[in-house]
Structures are given as C-alpha cells and as structure tokens.
Amino acid sequence: RPYIPLIQALRNPGMRKRHWESLSESIGQPIFPKATLTFSKCLEMKLDNHIDAIAKVGEVASKEYAIEEALNKMEQDWVPQQLEIHAYKETGTFIIKLAEEVTQMLDDHIVMTQSMSFSPYKKAFEERISTWEGKLVMTQDVLDEWVTCQRSWLYLEPIFSSDDINRQLPVEGKRYQTMERIWRKILNNANNNPGVIDFCPDQRLLENLKECNKLLEQVQKGLSEYLETKRTSFPRFYFLSDDELLEILSQTKEP
C-alpha cells in the first residue's frame, strides 16, 4: 500500500519524455520507461525514497495531460462541423445558414482556450494553444462579417437585379457588382469545402468579407440619398417605406 503513489505517478498516462528527464534530474539517477523497468527494478533503484519528488512530477504530468486531452477533444469536435449551404432562388449562388450549436460551441471553445492560456501548466502547449485560439477567434470574426454581409446582400440583390435602378444609380450599381463578384466566389469556394474549421480561419477571406461590407455600406448610403431626392421631388413618396418606393422605382417602364 505505501508504494501505490509511486506506481500511480510512474504509470501516469500523461508522462512524456520531458517528465522522465525532469524526474531523472530531480532524483539524481537516470530513469526512463522501457520493458526492463519493472516494479521490482524500481524498488531496487530505491525509488521509494523519492516518492514525494516522483509524485510531484506525476502531478505536473496529469495537469499537462488534461490540457493536451482538452485540445485534442476540441479539435475532434470541429471535424464534423460544416456550414449549411443552400442554393438561393434563381440567383445561381448560395446562402449560408449557421446552426446555433456551431456558434455556441465556438463561444464555449474560445472561453476554454483562453482559460488554458492562463494555466500555470501551459508551457509545453503554449504555441499550440495560441494557434488554436487564433483559429477560433478568426472563425468567429469571419462568421460575424459573413452574416452581416449576407443580410445586406439579401436586401439589395432584388433591387440591383432591376435594370431601371442600375441605370438611375450607375455608381452604386458598379459597387454592388464588384461586391457580388467577390460574394459569389466566396460562396462557391465554401460550397466546395464546407468544413467550418477548414474554410473559415483565413485572413484573406476575412479581408474579402470586410471589403464586401464596406461596398454594401456605400451602396446603401447612395440608395438612401437617391430615395431622399425622389421624395423631395414628389412629396407623396414620404408616405411610403423604402421597400415600397423601390418597388415603384424599379417598375418605371410600366407606369
């Protein structure tokens, strides 16, 4: 019974090469796991005199093992997660639908990874934790920009598919077309590779989505100013919402 802590520490599943080296150093004799290292051999080497030092190394190994296992589990959890991509009407492109469990898991994993980065036992995994956190945070940023972009695109797409509006707003029409080219390319790529953690953490994708949102903002601003001038020249238009007014203006060929 007095030897149980010794067995537990030496048989700890978290013991790695670095722990055996640290153990050899602290007890002043080389000890490495190999077929000849039996329990009776450990007693011959008088390891029972160093139970405290061995238990201490075993505890560090356990804590590090918990971090390693948590990282492995998080990475495994993301393997089956995919973006839900659906064809949108007759546009020839797609839209994404974000499952609630994906956003929830993303939030939970970011919190978990950030708490790991404050652990006193993180040293062996510092780089891995930092890389993983960067991946998760960028995925979150990409999805936020993407949802914002999709919302604006869904609103503007039927407006700018009208030739009348494009003729009356040539500058905004050009900006919208530039944005839509980038948008369609992103959605095609996503449709070919829908894995969330494979596709989303990409700096270029983030920059493209930010660019799309910037263009859409300018288009919406130009559109609002245009509607304002129409209302000024025909005050009855003040009684209509933007959507109703756009519907009228896009049908100018049929008075």
C-alpha positions as CSV (number, residue, x, y, z in Angstrom):
1,R,0.0,0.0,0.0
2,P,2.7,2.6,0.8
3,Y,4.0,2.1,-2.8
4,I,0.7,2.9,-4.5
5,P,1.5,6.7,-5.0
6,L,4.8,5.6,-6.6
7,I,3.1,3.2,-9.0
8,Q,0.4,5.8,-9.8
9,A,3.0,8.5,-10.6
10,L,5.2,6.3,-12.8
11,R,2.2,4.8,-14.7
12,N,0.6,8.2,-15.2
13,P,-0.7,8.3,-18.9
14,G,0.5,11.9,-19.1
15,M,4.2,11.1,-18.5
16,R,6.2,12.2,-21.5
17,K,9.9,12.3,-22.3
18,R,10.2,15.7,-20.8
19,H,8.8,14.5,-17.5
20,W,11.1,11.5,-17.3
21,E,14.1,13.8,-17.9
22,S,12.9,16.1,-15.2
23,L,12.4,13.1,-12.9
24,S,15.9,11.8,-13.6
25,E,17.3,15.2,-12.8
26,S,15.4,15.6,-9.5
27,I,16.3,12.1,-8.1
28,G,19.8,12.2,-9.5
29,Q,19.7,9.0,-11.5
30,P,18.5,8.1,-15.0
31,I,15.1,6.6,-15.2
32,F,13.2,6.0,-18.5
33,P,10.2,3.8,-19.3
34,K,11.3,0.6,-21.1
35,A,10.4,-3.1,-20.9
36,T,13.1,-3.8,-18.3
37,L,11.7,-1.1,-15.9
38,T,9.6,-3.4,-13.7
39,F,8.2,-2.5,-10.3
40,S,10.8,-4.6,-8.5
41,K,13.5,-2.9,-10.5
42,C,12.1,0.4,-9.3
43,L,12.4,-0.8,-5.7
44,E,16.0,-2.0,-6.4
45,M,16.8,1.5,-7.6
46,K,15.3,2.7,-4.2
47,L,12.8,5.0,-6.0
48,D,10.5,4.6,-2.9
49,N,12.9,7.0,-1.2
50,H,11.9,9.7,-3.7
51,I,8.1,9.2,-3.6
52,D,7.4,12.9,-3.0
53,A,9.6,14.1,-5.9
54,I,8.1,11.5,-8.2
55,A,4.5,12.3,-7.1
56,K,5.3,16.0,-7.8
57,V,6.4,15.2,-11.4
58,G,3.4,12.9,-11.8
59,E,1.0,15.7,-10.7
60,V,2.5,18.1,-13.3
61,A,2.2,15.4,-16.0
62,S,-1.5,14.9,-15.0
63,K,-2.3,18.6,-15.3
64,E,-0.5,18.9,-18.7
65,Y,-2.2,15.7,-19.9
66,A,-5.6,17.3,-19.1
67,I,-4.7,20.3,-21.3
68,E,-3.5,18.1,-24.1
69,E,-6.7,15.9,-24.0
70,A,-8.9,19.0,-23.9
71,L,-7.1,20.4,-27.0
72,N,-7.4,17.1,-28.8
73,K,-11.1,16.8,-27.9
74,M,-11.8,20.4,-29.2
75,E,-10.0,19.7,-32.5
76,Q,-12.0,16.4,-32.9
77,D,-15.3,18.2,-32.1
78,W,-14.8,20.5,-35.1
79,V,-14.1,17.8,-37.6
80,P,-17.8,17.0,-38.4
81,Q,-19.0,20.6,-38.2
82,Q,-20.0,22.0,-41.6
83,L,-21.5,25.2,-42.9
84,E,-25.1,24.7,-44.1
85,I,-25.1,26.0,-47.7
86,H,-28.3,26.3,-49.7
87,A,-28.9,27.4,-53.3
88,Y,-30.7,30.8,-53.2
89,K,-33.7,31.2,-55.5
90,E,-32.7,31.6,-59.2
91,T,-29.6,33.7,-58.4
92,G,-27.1,30.9,-59.3
93,T,-25.4,31.4,-55.9
94,F,-25.8,30.2,-52.3
95,I,-26.5,31.5,-48.8
96,I,-25.3,30.0,-45.6
97,K,-27.3,29.0,-42.5
98,L,-25.5,28.9,-39.2
99,A,-26.6,26.2,-36.8
100,E,-27.0,27.5,-33.2
101,E,-24.8,24.7,-31.9
102,V,-21.9,25.9,-34.1
103,T,-22.0,29.4,-32.7
104,Q,-22.5,28.1,-29.1
105,M,-19.6,25.7,-29.5
106,L,-17.4,28.4,-30.9
107,D,-18.1,30.7,-27.9
108,D,-17.5,27.8,-25.4
109,H,-14.2,26.7,-27.1
110,I,-12.9,30.3,-27.2
111,V,-13.6,30.7,-23.5
112,M,-12.0,27.3,-22.7
113,T,-8.9,28.0,-24.8
114,Q,-8.4,31.5,-23.2
115,S,-8.6,30.0,-19.7
116,M,-6.0,27.4,-20.8
117,S,-3.7,30.2,-21.8
118,F,-3.7,31.4,-18.1
119,S,-2.9,27.9,-16.8
120,P,0.5,27.6,-14.9
121,Y,0.9,24.2,-16.7
122,K,0.5,25.5,-20.3
123,K,4.2,25.9,-21.1
124,A,4.5,22.7,-23.2
125,F,1.5,23.6,-25.3
126,E,1.9,27.4,-25.4
127,E,2.3,27.6,-29.2
128,R,-0.5,25.1,-29.8
129,I,-2.9,26.9,-27.6
130,S,-2.1,30.2,-29.2
131,T,-2.5,28.8,-32.7
132,W,-5.8,27.2,-31.8
133,E,-7.1,30.3,-30.1
134,G,-6.2,32.3,-33.2
135,K,-8.1,29.9,-35.4
136,L,-11.2,30.1,-33.3
137,V,-11.2,33.8,-33.0
138,M,-10.7,34.3,-36.7
139,T,-13.5,31.8,-37.4
140,Q,-15.8,33.9,-35.2
141,D,-14.8,37.2,-36.9
142,V,-15.3,35.7,-40.3
143,L,-18.8,34.3,-39.4
144,D,-19.8,37.7,-37.9
145,E,-18.8,39.6,-41.1
146,W,-20.4,36.9,-43.2
147,V,-23.8,37.1,-41.5
148,T,-23.8,40.9,-41.8
149,C,-22.8,40.7,-45.4
150,Q,-25.5,38.2,-46.2
151,R,-28.2,40.2,-44.5
152,S,-27.3,43.3,-46.7
153,W,-26.9,41.3,-49.8
154,L,-30.3,39.6,-49.4
155,Y,-31.9,43.1,-49.1
156,L,-30.0,44.6,-52.1
157,E,-30.0,41.7,-54.5
158,P,-33.6,42.1,-55.8
159,I,-33.1,45.9,-56.0
160,F,-30.0,45.8,-58.1
161,S,-31.3,43.0,-60.4
162,S,-33.6,45.7,-61.9
163,D,-32.1,47.5,-64.9
164,D,-34.0,50.6,-64.1
165,I,-32.3,51.0,-60.7
166,N,-28.9,50.3,-62.2
167,R,-29.4,53.0,-64.8
168,Q,-30.5,55.5,-62.2
169,L,-27.7,54.6,-59.8
170,P,-24.7,53.7,-62.0
171,V,-22.0,54.3,-59.3
172,E,-23.9,52.2,-56.7
173,G,-24.6,49.6,-59.4
174,K,-20.9,49.2,-60.2
175,R,-20.0,48.9,-56.5
176,Y,-22.8,46.3,-56.0
177,Q,-21.5,44.3,-59.0
178,T,-17.9,44.3,-57.6
179,M,-19.2,43.1,-54.2
180,E,-21.3,40.4,-55.8
181,R,-18.4,39.0,-57.8
182,I,-16.4,38.6,-54.5
183,W,-19.5,37.2,-52.8
184,R,-20.2,34.6,-55.4
185,K,-16.6,33.5,-55.4
186,I,-16.6,33.1,-51.6
187,L,-19.9,31.1,-51.7
188,N,-18.6,28.8,-54.5
189,N,-15.5,28.0,-52.5
190,A,-17.5,27.4,-49.4
191,N,-19.8,25.1,-51.2
192,N,-16.7,23.1,-52.4
193,N,-15.2,23.0,-48.9
194,P,-17.9,23.5,-46.2
195,G,-15.9,22.4,-43.2
196,V,-16.2,25.3,-40.7
197,I,-12.7,25.0,-39.2
198,D,-11.1,24.2,-42.6
199,F,-12.6,27.1,-44.5
200,C,-13.3,30.0,-42.1
201,P,-9.9,30.8,-40.3
202,D,-8.5,32.5,-43.4
203,Q,-7.1,36.1,-43.2
204,R,-7.8,36.7,-46.9
205,L,-11.4,35.5,-46.5
206,L,-11.9,37.9,-43.6
207,E,-10.4,40.8,-45.7
208,N,-12.7,40.0,-48.6
209,L,-15.8,39.9,-46.4
210,K,-14.8,43.3,-44.8
211,E,-14.4,44.7,-48.3
212,C,-17.9,43.4,-49.3
213,N,-19.4,45.0,-46.2
214,K,-17.7,48.3,-47.0
215,L,-19.0,48.3,-50.5
216,L,-22.5,47.4,-49.3
217,E,-22.4,50.2,-46.8
218,Q,-21.6,52.7,-49.6
219,V,-24.3,51.2,-51.8
220,Q,-26.9,51.5,-49.1
221,K,-25.8,55.1,-48.3
222,G,-26.1,56.0,-52.0
223,L,-29.5,54.3,-52.2
224,S,-30.9,56.2,-49.2
225,E,-29.7,59.6,-50.7
226,Y,-31.3,58.6,-54.0
227,L,-34.6,57.8,-52.3
228,E,-34.4,61.1,-50.4
229,T,-34.1,63.1,-53.7
230,K,-37.1,61.2,-55.1
231,R,-39.2,62.1,-52.0
232,T,-38.1,65.7,-52.2
233,S,-39.3,66.0,-55.8
234,F,-42.6,64.1,-55.2
235,P,-43.7,64.6,-51.5
236,R,-46.3,61.8,-51.6
237,F,-43.4,59.4,-51.6
238,Y,-42.8,60.4,-47.9
239,F,-45.8,58.2,-47.1
240,L,-44.1,55.1,-48.5
241,S,-41.5,52.9,-46.9
242,D,-38.1,52.4,-48.7
243,D,-39.1,49.0,-49.9
244,E,-42.4,50.2,-51.4
245,L,-40.7,53.2,-53.0
246,L,-38.0,50.9,-54.5
247,E,-40.7,48.6,-55.9
248,I,-42.3,51.6,-57.7
249,L,-39.0,53.0,-59.0
250,S,-37.9,49.6,-60.4
251,Q,-41.1,49.5,-62.4
252,T,-40.7,52.8,-64.3
253,K,-41.3,51.0,-67.6
254,E,-44.9,50.2,-66.6
255,P,-46.5,53.4,-65.4
